Amino acid sequence: MRIGELAARAGTTTRTLRYYEARGLLPARRDEHGHRSYDEDDLRLLEQIRTLQDFGFELEETRPFVECLRAGHPEGDSCPASVAVYRRKLAELDALIGELSGVRATVAAQLGRAERALGELAAEALVPGGPEPRCELGGQEK
């Protein structure tokens, strides 16, 4: 198949395919007329790359999976190098989850503090002679 057909079937652009070819992820075969030529195996390579990228893998991280498929394995993740990438990505995700959990705890604590302060201001406003409610946006009082 030609580059336009492969791009359409893979849901990508011809520019992306040329980029993958330049990076060595997609084979650079040409037919007798000099046109790029692809087959179903190339479509499978693209599907593997796109799936991994959808999961947050960088383009270069897809290389072991592509090489595994090119080596004739039925799945791109059935090679040791692919498993190693999975392990690194999982460790990276675990670290991000840890960081986000810390950020969430901080935001939750700040929200609790802000709600308590808001409640105290509201209670003071109800006391005769207490402060008038203010709008803190732009520093203007209302």
N, CA, C and O atoms as a GROMACS GRO file, in nm:
protein
  568
    1MET      N    1   0.085  -0.118   0.000
    1MET     CA    2   0.000   0.000   0.000
    1MET      C    3   0.089   0.123   0.000
    1MET      O    4   0.205   0.117   0.042
    2ARG      N    5   0.035   0.234  -0.046
    2ARG     CA    6   0.110   0.358  -0.054
    2ARG      C    7   0.096   0.434   0.078
    2ARG      O    8   0.015   0.397   0.164
    3ILE      N    9   0.174   0.539   0.094
    3ILE     CA   10   0.181   0.612   0.220
    3ILE      C   11   0.046   0.674   0.259
    3ILE      O   12   0.011   0.674   0.377
    4GLY      N   13  -0.028   0.726   0.163
    4GLY     CA   14  -0.158   0.787   0.194
    4GLY      C   15  -0.257   0.687   0.249
    4GLY      O   16  -0.332   0.717   0.343
    5GLU      N   17  -0.258   0.568   0.192
    5GLU     CA   18  -0.349   0.464   0.239
    5GLU      C   19  -0.310   0.418   0.379
    5GLU      O   20  -0.396   0.400   0.466
    6LEU      N   21  -0.180   0.400   0.400
    6LEU     CA   22  -0.135   0.358   0.534
    6LEU      C   23  -0.171   0.465   0.637
    6LEU      O   24  -0.218   0.432   0.746
    7ALA      N   25  -0.149   0.590   0.604
    7ALA     CA   26  -0.182   0.699   0.697
    7ALA      C   27  -0.331   0.698   0.730
    7ALA      O   28  -0.370   0.711   0.846
    8ALA      N   29  -0.414   0.682   0.629
    8ALA     CA   30  -0.558   0.680   0.652
    8ALA      C   31  -0.599   0.561   0.738
    8ALA      O   32  -0.679   0.576   0.830
    9ARG      N   33  -0.545   0.444   0.710
    9ARG     CA   34  -0.581   0.325   0.787
    9ARG      C   35  -0.530   0.332   0.930
    9ARG      O   36  -0.593   0.279   1.022
   10ALA      N   37  -0.417   0.398   0.950
   10ALA     CA   38  -0.359   0.409   1.084
   10ALA      C   39  -0.415   0.529   1.161
   10ALA      O   40  -0.389   0.544   1.281
   11GLY      N   41  -0.491   0.614   1.093
   11GLY     CA   42  -0.546   0.732   1.160
   11GLY      C   43  -0.441   0.836   1.192
   11GLY      O   44  -0.447   0.900   1.297
   12THR      N   45  -0.346   0.854   1.102
   12THR     CA   46  -0.240   0.951   1.122
   12THR      C   47  -0.216   1.026   0.992
   12THR      O   48  -0.297   1.018   0.900
   13THR      N   49  -0.105   1.098   0.985
   13THR     CA   50  -0.075   1.177   0.865
   13THR      C   51   0.046   1.119   0.793
   13THR      O   52   0.126   1.046   0.851
   14THR      N   53   0.058   1.154   0.666
   14THR     CA   54   0.177   1.111   0.591
   14THR      C   55   0.302   1.176   0.649
   14THR      O   56   0.410   1.116   0.646
   15ARG      N   57   0.289   1.296   0.700
   15ARG     CA   58   0.403   1.363   0.762
   15ARG      C   59   0.454   1.283   0.882
   15ARG      O   60   0.575   1.268   0.900
   16THR      N   61   0.362   1.233   0.963
   16THR     CA   62   0.401   1.151   1.078
   16THR      C   63   0.472   1.025   1.032
   16THR      O   64   0.573   0.985   1.092
   17LEU      N   65   0.422   0.962   0.927
   17LEU     CA   66   0.485   0.840   0.877
   17LEU      C   67   0.626   0.868   0.827
   17LEU      O   68   0.718   0.790   0.852
   18ARG      N   69   0.644   0.980   0.758
   18ARG     CA   70   0.779   1.016   0.712
   18ARG      C   71   0.872   1.040   0.831
   18ARG      O   72   0.991   1.007   0.826
   19TYR      N   73   0.818   1.099   0.938
   19TYR     CA   74   0.897   1.123   1.058
   19TYR      C   75   0.938   0.990   1.122
   19TYR      O   76   1.054   0.972   1.159
   20TYR      N   77   0.844   0.898   1.134
   20TYR     CA   78   0.875   0.766   1.190
   20TYR      C   79   0.980   0.696   1.104
   20TYR      O   80   1.069   0.629   1.156
   21GLU      N   81   0.969   0.711   0.974
   21GLU     CA   82   1.067   0.652   0.883
   21GLU      C   83   1.205   0.713   0.908
   21GLU      O   84   1.305   0.641   0.914
   22ALA      N   85   1.211   0.845   0.921
   22ALA     CA   86   1.338   0.913   0.947
   22ALA      C   87   1.399   0.870   1.080
   22ALA      O   88   1.521   0.865   1.094
   23ARG      N   89   1.314   0.838   1.178
   23ARG     CA   90   1.362   0.792   1.309
   23ARG      C   91   1.394   0.643   1.312
   23ARG      O   92   1.441   0.591   1.413
   24GLY      N   93   1.370   0.575   1.201
   24GLY     CA   94   1.403   0.432   1.193
   24GLY      C   95   1.297   0.341   1.252
   24GLY      O   96   1.323   0.222   1.272
   25LEU      N   97   1.180   0.393   1.281
   25LEU     CA   98   1.074   0.311   1.339
   25LEU      C   99   0.987   0.245   1.232
   25LEU      O  100   0.923   0.143   1.257
   26LEU      N  101   0.985   0.301   1.115
   26LEU     CA  102   0.906   0.249   1.005
   26LEU      C  103   1.001   0.222   0.888
   26LEU      O  104   1.084   0.307   0.855
   27PRO      N  105   0.990   0.106   0.826
   27PRO     CA  106   1.084   0.075   0.717
   27PRO      C  107   1.068   0.170   0.598
   27PRO      O  108   0.959   0.220   0.571
   28ALA      N  109   1.177   0.192   0.530
   28ALA     CA  110   1.180   0.283   0.415
   28ALA      C  111   1.191   0.202   0.286
   28ALA      O  112   1.293   0.207   0.217
   29ARG      N  113   1.086   0.128   0.255
   29ARG     CA  114   1.086   0.049   0.131
   29ARG      C  115   1.028   0.132   0.017
   29ARG      O  116   0.939   0.214   0.039
   30ARG      N  117   1.077   0.110  -0.102
   30ARG     CA  118   1.027   0.180  -0.221
   30ARG      C  119   0.991   0.078  -0.327
   30ARG      O  120   1.054  -0.027  -0.338
   31ASP      N  121   0.888   0.109  -0.406
   31ASP     CA  122   0.851   0.021  -0.517
   31ASP      C  123   0.934   0.057  -0.641
   31ASP      O  124   1.022   0.143  -0.634
   32GLU      N  125   0.906  -0.007  -0.752
   32GLU     CA  126   0.985   0.014  -0.874
   32GLU      C  127   0.973   0.156  -0.929
   32GLU      O  128   1.055   0.199  -1.011
   33HIS      N  129   0.871   0.230  -0.885
   33HIS     CA  130   0.852   0.368  -0.930
   33HIS      C  131   0.907   0.470  -0.829
   33HIS      O  132   0.895   0.591  -0.849
   34GLY      N  133   0.967   0.421  -0.721
   34GLY     CA  134   1.024   0.509  -0.620
   34GLY      C  135   0.927   0.554  -0.513
   34GLY      O  136   0.962   0.635  -0.427
   35HIS      N  137   0.803   0.502  -0.516
   35HIS     CA  138   0.705   0.538  -0.414
   35HIS      C  139   0.725   0.452  -0.289
   35HIS      O  140   0.766   0.336  -0.297
   36ARG      N  141   0.697   0.511  -0.175
   36ARG     CA  142   0.703   0.435  -0.051
   36ARG      C  143   0.601   0.322  -0.058
   36ARG      O  144   0.491   0.338  -0.112
   37SER      N  145   0.639   0.207  -0.004
   37SER     CA  146   0.552   0.090  -0.010
   37SER      C  147   0.544   0.027   0.129
   37SER      O  148   0.645   0.007   0.197
   38TYR      N  149   0.421  -0.004   0.170
   38TYR     CA  150   0.398  -0.058   0.304
   38TYR      C  151   0.307  -0.180   0.296
   38TYR      O  152   0.240  -0.203   0.195
   39ASP      N  153   0.306  -0.258   0.405
   39ASP     CA  154   0.220  -0.376   0.411
   39ASP      C  155   0.148  -0.381   0.545
   39ASP      O  156   0.158  -0.289   0.626
   40GLU      N  157   0.076  -0.490   0.568
   40GLU     CA  158  -0.002  -0.505   0.692
   40GLU      C  159   0.088  -0.507   0.815
   40GLU      O  160   0.047  -0.460   0.922
   41ASP      N  161   0.208  -0.560   0.803
   41ASP     CA  162   0.300  -0.560   0.918
   41ASP      C  163   0.335  -0.417   0.959
   41ASP      O  164   0.350  -0.387   1.077
   42ASP      N  165   0.349  -0.329   0.861
   42ASP     CA  166   0.378  -0.189   0.891
   42ASP      C  167   0.260  -0.124   0.963
   42ASP      O  168   0.280  -0.042   1.053
   43LEU      N  169   0.140  -0.159   0.924
   43LEU     CA  170   0.021  -0.109   0.992
   43LEU      C  171   0.022  -0.156   1.138
   43LEU      O  172  -0.012  -0.079   1.228
   44ARG      N  173   0.061  -0.280   1.160
   44ARG     CA  174   0.070  -0.332   1.297
   44ARG      C  175   0.174  -0.255   1.379
   44ARG      O  176   0.151  -0.227   1.497
   45LEU      N  177   0.287  -0.222   1.316
   45LEU     CA  178   0.389  -0.142   1.385
   45LEU      C  179   0.331  -0.007   1.428
   45LEU      O  180   0.351   0.038   1.540
   46LEU      N  181   0.260   0.055   1.337
   46LEU     CA  182   0.199   0.185   1.367
   46LEU      C  183   0.096   0.174   1.478
   46LEU      O  184   0.090   0.260   1.566
   47GLU      N  185   0.016   0.071   1.475
   47GLU     CA  186  -0.085   0.052   1.580
   47GLU      C  187  -0.017   0.035   1.715
   47GLU      O  188  -0.065   0.087   1.816
   48GLN      N  189   0.096  -0.036   1.719
   48GLN     CA  190   0.171  -0.056   1.843
   48GLN      C  191   0.224   0.078   1.893
   48GLN      O  192   0.211   0.111   2.011
   49ILE      N  193   0.284   0.155   1.803
   49ILE     CA  194   0.338   0.286   1.839
   49ILE      C  195   0.229   0.377   1.893
   49ILE      O  196   0.245   0.438   1.999
   50ARG      N  197   0.118   0.385   1.823
   50ARG     CA  198   0.010   0.475   1.862
   50ARG      C  199  -0.053   0.433   1.995
   50ARG      O  200  -0.086   0.519   2.078
   51THR      N  201  -0.069   0.304   2.016
   51THR     CA  202  -0.125   0.256   2.143
   51THR      C  203  -0.034   0.296   2.259
   51THR      O  204  -0.081   0.347   2.361
   52LEU      N  205   0.095   0.273   2.243
   52LEU     CA  206   0.189   0.308   2.349
   52LEU      C  207   0.191   0.458   2.373
   52LEU      O  208   0.197   0.503   2.488
   53GLN      N  209   0.187   0.536   2.267
   53GLN     CA  210   0.186   0.681   2.285
   53GLN      C  211   0.058   0.726   2.353
   53GLN      O  212   0.061   0.821   2.432
   54ASP      N  213  -0.054   0.662   2.324
   54ASP     CA  214  -0.179   0.694   2.393
   54ASP      C  215  -0.167   0.668   2.542
   54ASP      O  216  -0.233   0.734   2.623
   55PHE      N  217  -0.083   0.572   2.580
   55PHE     CA  218  -0.061   0.540   2.722
   55PHE      C  219   0.046   0.629   2.785
   55PHE      O  220   0.077   0.612   2.903
   56GLY      N  221   0.102   0.724   2.708
   56GLY     CA  222   0.200   0.817   2.763
   56GLY      C  223   0.344   0.782   2.737
   56GLY      O  224   0.433   0.846   2.794
   57PHE      N  225   0.371   0.682   2.654
   57PHE     CA  226   0.508   0.648   2.622
   57PHE      C  227   0.564   0.748   2.522
   57PHE      O  228   0.494   0.789   2.430
   58GLU      N  229   0.689   0.788   2.540
   58GLU     CA  230   0.758   0.873   2.443
   58GLU      C  231   0.785   0.791   2.318
   58GLU      O  232   0.791   0.668   2.324
   59LEU      N  233   0.803   0.858   2.206
   59LEU     CA  234   0.825   0.787   2.080
   59LEU      C  235   0.944   0.693   2.089
   59LEU      O  236   0.936   0.579   2.044
   60GLU      N  237   1.053   0.738   2.146
   60GLU     CA  238   1.172   0.652   2.154
   60GLU      C  239   1.148   0.530   2.242
   60GLU      O  240   1.211   0.426   2.223
   61GLU      N  241   1.059   0.542   2.339
   61GLU     CA  242   1.028   0.428   2.426
   61GLU      C  243   0.954   0.318   2.350
   61GLU      O  244   0.947   0.204   2.397
   62THR      N  245   0.899   0.350   2.234
   62THR     CA  246   0.827   0.248   2.155
   62THR      C  247   0.922   0.161   2.074
   62THR      O  248   0.882   0.055   2.027
   63ARG      N  249   1.046   0.204   2.058
   63ARG     CA  250   1.142   0.133   1.973
   63ARG      C  251   1.156  -0.016   2.007
   63ARG      O  252   1.150  -0.098   1.916
   64PRO      N  253   1.174  -0.054   2.134
   64PRO     CA  254   1.188  -0.198   2.163
   64PRO      C  255   1.065  -0.279   2.121
   64PRO      O  256   1.078  -0.395   2.081
   65PHE      N  257   0.948  -0.221   2.131
   65PHE     CA  258   0.825  -0.290   2.092
   65PHE      C  259   0.822  -0.310   1.940
   65PHE      O  260   0.785  -0.416   1.891
   66VAL      N  261   0.861  -0.206   1.867
   66VAL     CA  262   0.867  -0.213   1.721
   66VAL      C  263   0.970  -0.318   1.679
   66VAL      O  264   0.944  -0.400   1.591
   67GLU      N  265   1.086  -0.315   1.741
   67GLU     CA  266   1.191  -0.412   1.707
   67GLU      C  267   1.147  -0.554   1.739
   67GLU      O  268   1.182  -0.647   1.667
   68CYS      N  269   1.072  -0.571   1.845
   68CYS     CA  270   1.022  -0.702   1.882
   68CYS      C  271   0.926  -0.755   1.774
   68CYS      O  272   0.934  -0.871   1.734
   69LEU      N  273   0.837  -0.668   1.727
   69LEU     CA  274   0.746  -0.708   1.619
   69LEU      C  275   0.823  -0.739   1.492
   69LEU      O  276   0.795  -0.838   1.424
   70ARG      N  277   0.920  -0.656   1.459
   70ARG     CA  278   1.002  -0.679   1.339
   70ARG      C  279   1.078  -0.810   1.346
   70ARG      O  280   1.106  -0.872   1.244
   71ALA      N  281   1.112  -0.852   1.467
   71ALA     CA  282   1.187  -0.977   1.485
   71ALA      C  283   1.096  -1.099   1.468
   71ALA      O  284   1.142  -1.213   1.474
   72GLY      N  285   0.967  -1.074   1.448
   72GLY     CA  286   0.875  -1.184   1.422
   72GLY      C  287   0.794  -1.230   1.540
   72GLY      O  288   0.721  -1.329   1.530
   73HIS      N  289   0.805  -1.161   1.652
   73HIS     CA  290   0.726  -1.199   1.769
   73HIS      C  291   0.580  -1.159   1.746
   73HIS      O  292   0.552  -1.058   1.681
   74PRO      N  293   0.487  -1.238   1.798
   74PRO     CA  294   0.346  -1.208   1.774
   74PRO      C  295   0.298  -1.080   1.843
   74PRO      O  296   0.204  -1.016   1.796
   75GLU      N  297   0.362  -1.043   1.950
   75GLU     CA  298   0.327  -0.922   2.025
   75GLU      C  299   0.453  -0.839   2.043
   75GLU      O  300   0.563  -0.894   2.059
   76GLY      N  301   0.438  -0.709   2.042
   76GLY     CA  302   0.553  -0.621   2.058
   76GLY      C  303   0.609  -0.616   2.198
   76GLY      O  304   0.717  -0.562   2.220
   77ASP      N  305   0.537  -0.673   2.292
   77ASP     CA  306   0.586  -0.669   2.430
   77ASP      C  307   0.633  -0.806   2.480
   77ASP      O  308   0.644  -0.828   2.600
   78SER      N  309   0.662  -0.896   2.387
   78SER     CA  310   0.706  -1.030   2.429
   78SER      C  311   0.857  -1.046   2.421
   78SER      O  312   0.907  -1.158   2.411
   79CYS      N  313   0.930  -0.936   2.426
   79CYS     CA  314   1.076  -0.938   2.426
   79CYS      C  315   1.129  -0.874   2.554
   79CYS      O  316   1.062  -0.787   2.612
   80PRO      N  317   1.246  -0.914   2.600
   80PRO     CA  318   1.301  -0.858   2.724
   80PRO      C  319   1.314  -0.706   2.724
   80PRO      O  320   1.288  -0.642   2.826
   81ALA      N  321   1.353  -0.647   2.612
   81ALA     CA  322   1.370  -0.501   2.607
   81ALA      C  323   1.235  -0.430   2.627
   81ALA      O  324   1.230  -0.324   2.689
   82SER      N  325   1.129  -0.488   2.573
   82SER     CA  326   0.996  -0.429   2.590
   82SER      C  327   0.952  -0.437   2.736
   82SER      O  328   0.896  -0.342   2.790
   83VAL      N  329   0.978  -0.550   2.798
   83VAL     CA  330   0.942  -0.568   2.939
   83VAL      C  331   1.018  -0.468   3.025
   83VAL      O  332   0.964  -0.414   3.122
   84ALA      N  333   1.144  -0.443   2.990
   84ALA     CA  334   1.224  -0.345   3.065
   84ALA      C  335   1.163  -0.205   3.053
   84ALA      O  336   1.161  -0.130   3.151
   85VAL      N  337   1.113  -0.170   2.935
   85VAL     CA  338   1.048  -0.039   2.917
   85VAL      C  339   0.921  -0.033   3.001
   85VAL      O  340   0.894   0.069   3.065
   86TYR      N  341   0.842  -0.141   3.000
   86TYR     CA  342   0.722  -0.145   3.086
   86TYR      C  343   0.759  -0.120   3.231
   86TYR      O  344   0.694  -0.041   3.300
   87ARG      N  345   0.865  -0.186   3.278
   87ARG     CA  346   0.906  -0.170   3.419
   87ARG      C  347   0.945  -0.026   3.449
   87ARG      O  348   0.905   0.029   3.552
   88ARG      N  349   1.023   0.036   3.358
   88ARG     CA  350   1.063   0.176   3.380
   88ARG      C  351   0.941   0.267   3.380
   88ARG      O  352   0.931   0.358   3.463
   89LYS      N  353   0.849   0.244   3.287
   89LYS     CA  354   0.730   0.329   3.278
   89LYS      C  355   0.644   0.312   3.404
   89LYS      O  356   0.591   0.410   3.457
   90LEU      N  357   0.630   0.190   3.451
   90LEU     CA  358   0.551   0.167   3.572
   90LEU      C  359   0.614   0.236   3.693
   90LEU      O  360   0.543   0.293   3.775
   91ALA      N  361   0.747   0.233   3.704
   91ALA     CA  362   0.815   0.303   3.814
   91ALA      C  363   0.794   0.454   3.802
   91ALA      O  364   0.773   0.523   3.902
   92GLU      N  365   0.798   0.504   3.679
   92GLU     CA  366   0.774   0.646   3.655
   92GLU      C  367   0.631   0.684   3.696
   92GLU      O  368   0.610   0.787   3.760
   93LEU      N  369   0.535   0.602   3.658
   93LEU     CA  370   0.396   0.629   3.695
   93LEU      C  371   0.375   0.623   3.846
   93LEU      O  372   0.303   0.705   3.902
   94ASP      N  373   0.438   0.526   3.911
   94ASP     CA  374   0.428   0.516   4.057
   94ASP      C  375   0.483   0.642   4.124
   94ASP      O  376   0.425   0.692   4.221
   95ALA      N  377   0.595   0.693   4.072
   95ALA     CA  378   0.654   0.815   4.128
   95ALA      C  379   0.560   0.934   4.108
   95ALA      O  380   0.542   1.015   4.198
   96LEU      N  381   0.499   0.943   3.989
   96LEU     CA  382   0.405   1.052   3.962
   96LEU      C  383   0.282   1.043   4.052
   96LEU      O  384   0.233   1.144   4.101
   97ILE      N  385   0.233   0.922   4.073
   97ILE     CA  386   0.118   0.903   4.162
   97ILE      C  387   0.154   0.948   4.303
   97ILE      O  388   0.073   1.012   4.371
   98GLY      N  389   0.274   0.916   4.347
   98GLY     CA  390   0.319   0.960   4.479
   98GLY      C  391   0.324   1.111   4.489
   98GLY      O  392   0.279   1.169   4.588
   99GLU      N  393   0.380   1.174   4.385
   99GLU     CA  394   0.386   1.321   4.384
   99GLU      C  395   0.247   1.381   4.385
   99GLU      O  396   0.220   1.475   4.460
  100LEU      N  397   0.159   1.329   4.302
  100LEU     CA  398   0.023   1.381   4.296
  100LEU      C  399  -0.053   1.360   4.426
  100LEU      O  400  -0.133   1.444   4.466
  101SER      N  401  -0.027   1.249   4.493
  101SER     CA  402  -0.091   1.225   4.623
  101SER      C  403  -0.046   1.330   4.723
  101SER      O  404  -0.127   1.378   4.803
  102GLY      N  405   0.081   1.366   4.720
  102GLY     CA  406   0.132   1.471   4.808
  102GLY      C  407   0.070   1.606   4.777
  102GLY      O  408   0.032   1.680   4.868
  103VAL      N  409   0.059   1.638   4.649
  103VAL     CA  410  -0.003   1.764   4.608
  103VAL      C  411  -0.149   1.766   4.650
  103VAL      O  412  -0.200   1.867   4.700
  104ARG      N  413  -0.217   1.652   4.631
  104ARG     CA  414  -0.358   1.645   4.670
  104ARG      C  415  -0.376   1.669   4.820
  104ARG      O  416  -0.466   1.741   4.862
  105ALA      N  417  -0.289   1.608   4.899
  105ALA     CA  418  -0.297   1.626   5.045
  105ALA      C  419  -0.276   1.772   5.082
  105ALA      O  420  -0.345   1.824   5.170
  106THR      N  421  -0.183   1.840   5.016
  106THR     CA  422  -0.157   1.981   5.043
  106THR      C  423  -0.277   2.066   5.005
  106THR      O  424  -0.318   2.154   5.082
  107VAL      N  425  -0.334   2.040   4.888
  107VAL     CA  426  -0.451   2.117   4.843
  107VAL      C  427  -0.569   2.092   4.937
  107VAL      O  428  -0.642   2.185   4.970
  108ALA      N  429  -0.589   1.968   4.980
  108ALA     CA  430  -0.698   1.937   5.073
  108ALA      C  431  -0.680   2.010   5.206
  108ALA      O  432  -0.776   2.061   5.263
  109ALA      N  433  -0.556   2.016   5.255
  109ALA     CA  434  -0.528   2.088   5.379
  109ALA      C  435  -0.555   2.238   5.362
  109ALA      O  436  -0.611   2.302   5.450
  110GLN      N  437  -0.514   2.292   5.248
  110GLN     CA  438  -0.538   2.434   5.221
  110GLN      C  439  -0.688   2.464   5.211
  110GLN      O  440  -0.734   2.566   5.260
  111LEU      N  441  -0.761   2.375   5.147
  111LEU     CA  442  -0.906   2.392   5.137
  111LEU      C  443  -0.969   2.390   5.276
  111LEU      O  444  -1.053   2.474   5.306
  112GLY      N  445  -0.929   2.296   5.359
  112GLY     CA  446  -0.983   2.289   5.496
  112GLY      C  447  -0.954   2.416   5.573
  112GLY      O  448  -1.041   2.467   5.643
  113ARG      N  449  -0.830   2.469   5.560
  113ARG     CA  450  -0.793   2.593   5.628
  113ARG      C  451  -0.877   2.709   5.576
  113ARG      O  452  -0.927   2.790   5.654
  114ALA      N  453  -0.893   2.716   5.442
  114ALA     CA  454  -0.970   2.826   5.381
  114ALA      C  455  -1.116   2.819   5.423
  114ALA      O  456  -1.177   2.923   5.450
  115GLU      N  457  -1.174   2.701   5.429
  115GLU     CA  458  -1.314   2.687   5.469
  115GLU      C  459  -1.333   2.726   5.616
  115GLU      O  460  -1.434   2.787   5.652
  116ARG      N  461  -1.236   2.690   5.700
  116ARG     CA  462  -1.246   2.731   5.841
  116ARG      C  463  -1.238   2.883   5.853
  116ARG      O  464  -1.314   2.944   5.928
  117ALA      N  465  -1.146   2.944   5.780
  117ALA     CA  466  -1.131   3.090   5.785
  117ALA      C  467  -1.256   3.158   5.732
  117ALA      O  468  -1.301   3.258   5.787
  118LEU      N  469  -1.312   3.103   5.627
  118LEU     CA  470  -1.436   3.159   5.570
  118LEU      C  471  -1.550   3.149   5.672
  118LEU      O  472  -1.628   3.242   5.687
  119GLY      N  473  -1.558   3.036   5.740
  119GLY     CA  474  -1.662   3.018   5.842
  119GLY      C  475  -1.644   3.115   5.957
  119GLY      O  476  -1.743   3.167   6.008
  120GLU      N  477  -1.521   3.140   5.998
  120GLU     CA  478  -1.494   3.235   6.108
  120GLU      C  479  -1.533   3.376   6.066
  120GLU      O  480  -1.592   3.450   6.146
  121LEU      N  481  -1.501   3.414   5.942
  121LEU     CA  482  -1.539   3.548   5.894
  121LEU      C  483  -1.690   3.563   5.888
  121LEU      O  484  -1.744   3.668   5.924
  122ALA      N  485  -1.758   3.460   5.843
  122ALA     CA  486  -1.903   3.465   5.834
  122ALA      C  487  -1.964   3.479   5.973
  122ALA      O  488  -2.060   3.553   5.993
  123ALA      N  489  -1.907   3.405   6.070
  123ALA     CA  490  -1.959   3.414   6.208
  123ALA      C  491  -1.935   3.552   6.265
  123ALA      O  492  -2.022   3.605   6.334
  124GLU      N  493  -1.820   3.612   6.238
  124GLU     CA  494  -1.790   3.747   6.289
  124GLU      C  495  -1.883   3.850   6.226
  124GLU      O  496  -1.920   3.948   6.291
  125ALA      N  497  -1.921   3.830   6.100
  125ALA     CA  498  -2.009   3.925   6.031
  125ALA      C  499  -2.148   3.926   6.093
  125ALA      O  500  -2.220   4.025   6.084
  126LEU      N  501  -2.187   3.816   6.155
  126LEU     CA  502  -2.320   3.807   6.217
  126LEU      C  503  -2.323   3.871   6.355
  126LEU      O  504  -2.431   3.898   6.408
  127VAL      N  505  -2.208   3.896   6.414
  127VAL     CA  506  -2.200   3.959   6.546
  127VAL      C  507  -2.224   4.109   6.529
  127VAL      O  508  -2.164   4.171   6.442
  128PRO      N  509  -2.312   4.167   6.612
  128PRO     CA  510  -2.334   4.312   6.601
  128PRO      C  511  -2.201   4.386   6.616
  128PRO      O  512  -2.125   4.362   6.709
  129GLY      N  513  -2.176   4.478   6.521
  129GLY     CA  514  -2.051   4.554   6.523
  129GLY      C  515  -1.936   4.479   6.461
  129GLY      O  516  -1.824   4.528   6.460
  130GLY      N  517  -1.964   4.357   6.409
  130GLY     CA  518  -1.858   4.278   6.345
  130GLY      C  519  -1.821   4.336   6.210
  130GLY      O  520  -1.884   4.431   6.163
  131PRO      N  521  -1.721   4.281   6.147
  131PRO     CA  522  -1.675   4.336   6.019
  131PRO      C  523  -1.779   4.319   5.910
  131PRO      O  524  -1.857   4.224   5.908
  132GLU      N  525  -1.777   4.415   5.819
  132GLU     CA  526  -1.864   4.408   5.702
  132GLU      C  527  -1.804   4.307   5.603
  132GLU      O  528  -1.682   4.297   5.590
  133PRO      N  529  -1.890   4.232   5.535
  133PRO     CA  530  -1.837   4.140   5.434
  133PRO      C  531  -1.765   4.218   5.324
  133PRO      O  532  -1.810   4.326   5.284
  134ARG      N  533  -1.653   4.164   5.276
  134ARG     CA  534  -1.575   4.229   5.172
  134ARG      C  535  -1.553   4.134   5.055
  134ARG      O  536  -1.556   4.012   5.070
  135CYS      N  537  -1.532   4.192   4.942
  135CYS     CA  538  -1.490   4.116   4.824
  135CYS      C  539  -1.340   4.134   4.812
  135CYS      O  540  -1.292   4.246   4.800
  136GLU      N  541  -1.267   4.026   4.814
  136GLU     CA  542  -1.122   4.036   4.808
  136GLU      C  543  -1.069   4.035   4.666
  136GLU      O  544  -0.949   4.050   4.645
  137LEU      N  545  -1.156   4.018   4.569
  137LEU     CA  546  -1.112   4.020   4.429
  137LEU      C  547  -1.078   4.164   4.391
  137LEU      O  548  -1.161   4.253   4.403
  138GLY      N  549  -0.958   4.185   4.347
  138GLY     CA  550  -0.917   4.319   4.305
  138GLY      C  551  -0.901   4.416   4.421
  138GLY      O  552  -0.877   4.535   4.397
  139GLY      N  553  -0.912   4.371   4.543
  139GLY     CA  554  -0.892   4.455   4.661
  139GLY      C  555  -1.002   4.559   4.682
  139GLY      O  556  -0.985   4.652   4.759
  140GLN      N  557  -1.115   4.543   4.614
  140GLN     CA  558  -1.222   4.640   4.630
  140GLN      C  559  -1.322   4.591   4.734
  140GLN      O  560  -1.357   4.473   4.739
  141GLU      N  561  -1.368   4.683   4.815
  141GLU     CA  562  -1.468   4.646   4.915
  141GLU      C  563  -1.605   4.663   4.855
  141GLU      O  564  -1.628   4.749   4.771
  142LYS      N  565  -1.698   4.579   4.901
  142LYS     CA  566  -1.837   4.589   4.856
  142LYS      C  567  -1.927   4.610   4.974
  142LYS      O  568  -2.048   4.621   4.958
   0.00000   0.00000   0.00000
